[in-house]
Every structure is written in structure tokens, then in C-alpha cells.
């Protein structure tokens, strides 16, 4: 095949206490169509998020991921690539836009090549390019994922099925924040009591998301002491919104590195979110994506 279409979901990592470990796939998608052409060179078109901002040549993140995948497979690099991106995942907002682009590029290269790249190899390369597995895992697998790196540095993941009552709500600001900036605010060491606190809350969060997503249990399960307090100075509006939502009983966290806020809605709390948000935010009600990245070959052109 010379053309492949990839749909990749937005993701929310950390989910409060699950720093660099937990991730959730969301029903908000970027669509990528990659075509190998006889005409040399790279041509990229972008609609939606990032249009007019991102590189339209070899520097585009999807193209870079494709090139890395071809190199990893030992396959010949294609001379001509036409790439069409329809982006809906906001950039630099903590919803996994870069993970989505990396995964889309690697999967496109695998689909368009005769060489072999296993699912584990895809995950490893995507983690290597992205830097951490917590967004990559749910993007590829869907659902709720627990990701870690084993003793020899190989990324691993386990996929879990969230309870069907879990209703994520992304509250997206107009401002952006780079992951590098947010990560640079984290201390090298944290108190033992805070690490212990987060370990318990992360375990409770898995139980709450998979079997008991009641607001009171999720409210306790989404407490965090490892990263959100340290990052708050870089996104004070997001930190204040999390505080306001939690004060009225809505389980809320910073999504990924921020500044998007992720809340968990229920019949008892859904009417409490909008009054706390204001006009400078976009409220996006979503579901959990159960399958992750999807690869399709169009039958005709």
C-alpha cells in the first residue's frame, strides 16, 4: 500500500498521583494520512491545531517519527512523502499532542514498509522519542494504562478497562506550557511521607477508575503531592481552578504537564463544573477511548 490513515487519541497522563505512570486515552483525535509518492521531497499540510505554526517539511514531528521508524526497521527511507494532518488535540496543553504525532508517524512507517516492527518495538521507539511512556501507552493501547521502565530500561505497560461511568472533562485554557518548563520546576528529592502518600492514592485511583468511580472516592484518589504543587507557579490559573473544583466536590487534576485541567464528571457533579470555570476556558466533555491508535488502508484514492 502507498497510503495509510492513522487516527490517534488525545491522552491525559499522571491523573493526579500517578506521576509518570498512569495515563488515560480520550475521545479527541488527530487524523493523519501518509502517502508515499514518486515525486521526491516532503509535503505536509495541516488543518486545525498547529496550522500556520508547525514545520511543513522534514522537521514536522510526524515526519521525524516516520524517519526514525524506517531507520529502526533498517528499511530504505522513502524519497517522497505527502502528509495530511487534521489536528484536534490542542498543542502544549497537557493532552498528549506530541505523543499522538510520534505514535502516528511510527505506525504510518510500519504500515507503509515491508520491514518488521513489533508492537513492543513501536512502544519502545515512541517512548524514546517522547521521553516518557505515560502518554505514549494510552495513545497506542487505549483505555487506562500503567506504564513503567524495567530494570534494563525497557518500557512496559498494562492496559486496564475503566468503569463505563468514568466521564472525563477537559477544561482547556488559551495559554500554553511546555513539558520541559513544567518538568524543570520539579525538585530532585521529595519527602518520604509525600512519596508514601502518593503511592496510596495512585493505588486507590486505579480501584476508583476501574470499579468505583464515585465522586467522593475519586476526590480522595486524585490527591497529589509529588508534582502539581511544584508546578503551580507556572500555571496559577490552572492550580486555582483545580482548587475551586475540588472545593465543590469535583475530582480535578492537572492534565499531564498542564495547563489543561482534567475533571471527572458524574450526575452529581456535572452541573458544578461550568460555574467554576469562567469564560477563558474551553470545556470539552469526552469519554475514554477504549482502543487507542487506529490504522486503516483506504481502498481507493
PASEBA-619947 format. One line per 3 residues: number of its first residue (from 1); their letters; for each residue x, y, z of C-alpha. Coordinates in steps of 0.001 Angstrom, whole numbers, plus 500000, padded with zeros to 6 digits. Example, Ala and Ser with C-alpha at 12.3 -4.5 7.8 and 13.67 -1.06 7.14 Angstrom:
1) as) 512300:495500:507800 ~ 513670:498940:507140
//
This chain:
1) xxx) 500000:500000:500000 ~ 501142:503541:499310 ~ 498650:505336:501550
4) xxx) 497743:504802:505189 ~ 495451:506640:507568 ~ 496150:506827:511275
7) xxx) 493780:508084:513971 ~ 495435:508782:517323 ~ 493675:509822:520547
10) xxx) 494443:512594:522981 ~ 495699:511403:526334 ~ 495901:512633:529900
13) xxx) 498861:511494:531960 ~ 499555:511461:535709 ~ 495866:511811:536649
16) xxx) 496982:513379:539905 ~ 499025:510904:541967 ~ 500149:508594:539139
19) xxx) 503126:510732:538138 ~ 504915:509359:535051 ~ 502935:506126:535368
22) xxx) 499180:506466:534749 ~ 497543:507560:531518 ~ 494062:507723:530034
25) xxx) 493071:507737:526342 ~ 490386:510286:525434 ~ 487864:510575:522600
28) xxx) 489543:513526:520915 ~ 491581:512679:517835 ~ 494188:513726:515327
31) xxx) 493853:512166:511858 ~ 496965:511625:509755 ~ 497141:510433:506151
34) xxx) 500568:509468:504826 ~ 501222:508673:501176 ~ 504450:507526:499540
37) xxx) 504920:509277:496214 ~ 507201:509006:493221 ~ 507859:512730:493466
40) xxx) 510879:513317:495749 ~ 510563:515518:498800 ~ 508208:516014:501730
43) xxx) 504946:517906:501511 ~ 502909:518463:504667 ~ 499500:520077:505065
46) xxx) 497983:520825:508467 ~ 494381:521686:509329 ~ 493159:522628:512773
49) xxx) 495532:522780:515719 ~ 499040:523877:514765 ~ 498076:525169:511328
52) xxx) 500376:528031:510377 ~ 502724:527191:513248 ~ 504350:523798:512747
55) xxx) 507092:522839:510296 ~ 505765:521672:506929 ~ 508843:519717:505913
58) xxx) 511343:517277:507363 ~ 511061:518983:510762 ~ 507415:518035:511224
61) xxx) 507135:515680:514189 ~ 505165:513020:512299 ~ 507783:513008:509518
64) xxx) 510609:512811:512061 ~ 508897:509838:513718 ~ 508450:508149:510345
67) xxx) 512140:508635:509557 ~ 513156:507217:512935 ~ 510914:504187:512412
70) xxx) 512331:503475:508959 ~ 515836:503722:510396 ~ 514956:501430:513299
73) xxx) 513499:498847:510903 ~ 516542:499072:508647 ~ 514214:499875:505760
76) xxx) 515007:502251:502876 ~ 513878:505803:503527 ~ 511089:506826:501127
79) xxx) 512082:509605:498753 ~ 508656:511184:498570 ~ 506120:511598:501371
82) xxx) 502846:513505:501253 ~ 501369:514043:504713 ~ 497950:515449:505562
85) xxx) 497181:516175:509220 ~ 493791:517114:510633 ~ 494562:518065:514226
88) xxx) 492055:518430:517029 ~ 494325:517860:520024 ~ 495468:521239:521413
91) xxx) 499216:521786:521352 ~ 501268:522329:524528 ~ 498206:521945:526764
94) xxx) 498901:518625:528516 ~ 496712:516454:526283 ~ 499425:514421:524576
97) xxx) 499653:516152:521195 ~ 503326:515302:520739 ~ 502771:511683:521786
100) xxx) 499960:511457:519241 ~ 502218:512787:516480 ~ 505073:510449:517393
103) xxx) 502793:507396:517527 ~ 501122:508338:514244 ~ 504459:508663:512469
106) xxx) 505853:505365:513742 ~ 502657:503471:512920 ~ 502487:505038:509464
109) xxx) 506054:503991:508676 ~ 505416:500445:509884 ~ 502265:500185:507794
112) xxx) 503953:501510:504649 ~ 507089:499375:504932 ~ 507734:495723:504171
115) xxx) 510067:495562:507172 ~ 509036:494358:510613 ~ 508468:496359:513777
118) xxx) 506704:494649:516676 ~ 504187:496349:518949 ~ 506810:496313:521707
121) xxx) 509285:497966:519340 ~ 506715:500637:518444 ~ 506150:501364:522124
124) xxx) 509873:501481:522852 ~ 510650:503834:519965 ~ 507715:506116:520783
127) xxx) 508845:506265:524421 ~ 512406:507005:523340 ~ 511266:509896:521154
130) xxx) 508734:511240:523645 ~ 510906:510768:526716 ~ 508331:509087:528971
133) xxx) 505857:506233:528438 ~ 502837:507583:530331 ~ 501267:509413:527351
136) xxx) 502547:507003:524718 ~ 500994:503925:526351 ~ 497338:505054:526313
139) xxx) 497751:506593:522866 ~ 498795:503228:521451 ~ 496645:500908:523585
142) xxx) 493633:502971:524644 ~ 491843:502757:527974 ~ 493651:503280:531268
145) xxx) 497316:502299:531256 ~ 500012:501790:533841 ~ 503468:502320:532331
148) xxx) 506922:501796:533751 ~ 510512:501097:532713 ~ 512043:497780:533749
151) xxx) 515490:497182:535271 ~ 517196:497157:531862 ~ 515472:500315:530623
154) xxx) 512731:498715:528514 ~ 509329:500443:528730 ~ 506405:498264:529751
157) xxx) 502680:498798:530122 ~ 499498:497186:531382 ~ 496138:498188:529947
160) xxx) 493089:498332:532202 ~ 489425:498888:531368 ~ 487929:501903:533165
163) xxx) 484430:501654:534523 ~ 481912:502809:531893 ~ 480728:505523:534300
166) xxx) 484080:507375:534089 ~ 483404:510655:532290 ~ 486497:512828:531722
169) xxx) 486069:516547:531129 ~ 488984:518557:529760 ~ 488993:522232:530691
172) xxx) 491410:523785:528214 ~ 492899:527277:528613 ~ 494122:529505:525781
175) xxx) 497607:529634:527309 ~ 500295:527033:526659 ~ 503010:525433:528738
178) xxx) 505872:523262:527540 ~ 506533:519944:529234 ~ 510178:520935:529634
181) xxx) 509256:524081:531553 ~ 506867:522202:533839 ~ 509317:519378:534474
184) xxx) 512082:521858:535249 ~ 510160:523005:538339 ~ 510252:519589:539991
187) xxx) 512694:519040:542864 ~ 515300:516284:542750 ~ 514082:514860:546068
190) xxx) 510711:514735:547821 ~ 509811:513906:551432 ~ 509267:510230:552161
193) xxx) 505818:510959:553588 ~ 504766:512570:550286 ~ 506009:509597:548274
196) xxx) 504106:507259:550584 ~ 501004:509422:550308 ~ 501080:509312:546521
199) xxx) 501669:505578:546383 ~ 498480:505010:548353 ~ 496472:507496:546304
202) xxx) 497678:506016:542991 ~ 496596:502554:544094 ~ 493235:503945:545206
205) xxx) 492837:505757:541880 ~ 493166:502532:539897 ~ 490465:500963:542066
208) xxx) 488226:504009:541696 ~ 488606:504299:537912 ~ 488093:500596:537221
211) xxx) 485316:499703:539644 ~ 484093:502519:541895 ~ 484117:505932:540181
214) xxx) 482023:507662:542831 ~ 482903:511352:543253 ~ 483916:511053:546913
217) xxx) 486295:508161:546204 ~ 487734:509845:543095 ~ 488181:513058:545048
220) xxx) 490409:511303:547557 ~ 492114:509184:544895 ~ 493198:512175:542789
223) xxx) 495109:513952:545565 ~ 498753:514617:544701 ~ 501855:515864:546488
226) xxx) 504622:514998:544011 ~ 504243:517334:541044 ~ 501200:519629:540995
229) xxx) 502212:521816:543975 ~ 505671:522391:542489 ~ 504317:523238:539047
232) xxx) 501597:525594:540277 ~ 503702:528780:539901 ~ 503980:528130:536155
235) xxx) 500192:527799:535770 ~ 498477:529639:538632 ~ 495109:529813:536857
238) xxx) 495076:526044:536407 ~ 496113:525461:540014 ~ 493370:527776:541261
241) xxx) 490771:526086:539049 ~ 491750:522673:540408 ~ 491339:524044:543931
244) xxx) 487925:525566:543171 ~ 486595:522421:541528 ~ 487820:520183:544319
247) xxx) 486332:522538:546916 ~ 482846:521922:545485 ~ 483390:518154:545282
250) xxx) 484561:517719:541675 ~ 487596:515403:541290 ~ 490049:517522:539292
253) xxx) 493745:517355:538427 ~ 496229:518973:536105 ~ 496291:517018:532843
256) xxx) 499824:515847:532105 ~ 502226:518742:532468 ~ 499324:521204:532127
259) xxx) 497889:523718:531833 ~ 494678:521832:530924 ~ 492614:520709:533894
262) xxx) 491026:517266:533785 ~ 487880:516727:535831 ~ 485787:513616:536332
265) xxx) 482108:514305:535878 ~ 479162:512442:537362 ~ 475409:513094:537566
268) xxx) 476012:514619:540986 ~ 478824:516972:539903 ~ 478324:517763:536199
271) xxx) 476431:520988:536918 ~ 479174:522200:539278 ~ 481963:522429:536693
274) xxx) 480903:525286:534404 ~ 480213:527853:537192 ~ 483791:527444:538454
277) xxx) 485430:527726:535032 ~ 484585:531136:533590 ~ 484873:532371:530013
280) xxx) 488595:531975:529372 ~ 488450:528184:529188 ~ 487005:525661:526749
283) xxx) 485091:522798:528346 ~ 485384:519546:526381 ~ 483226:516641:527579
286) xxx) 484735:513335:526475 ~ 484676:509601:527026 ~ 487535:507157:527458
289) xxx) 488825:505848:524131 ~ 488951:502040:524505 ~ 491196:501049:521589
292) xxx) 493932:503636:521074 ~ 495630:504306:517735 ~ 493781:503018:514699
295) xxx) 495396:502154:511349 ~ 493406:501979:508120 ~ 494259:501436:504469
298) xxx) 491891:503287:502131 ~ 490651:501068:499326 ~ 490613:503781:496694
301) x) 492203:507126:496130
//
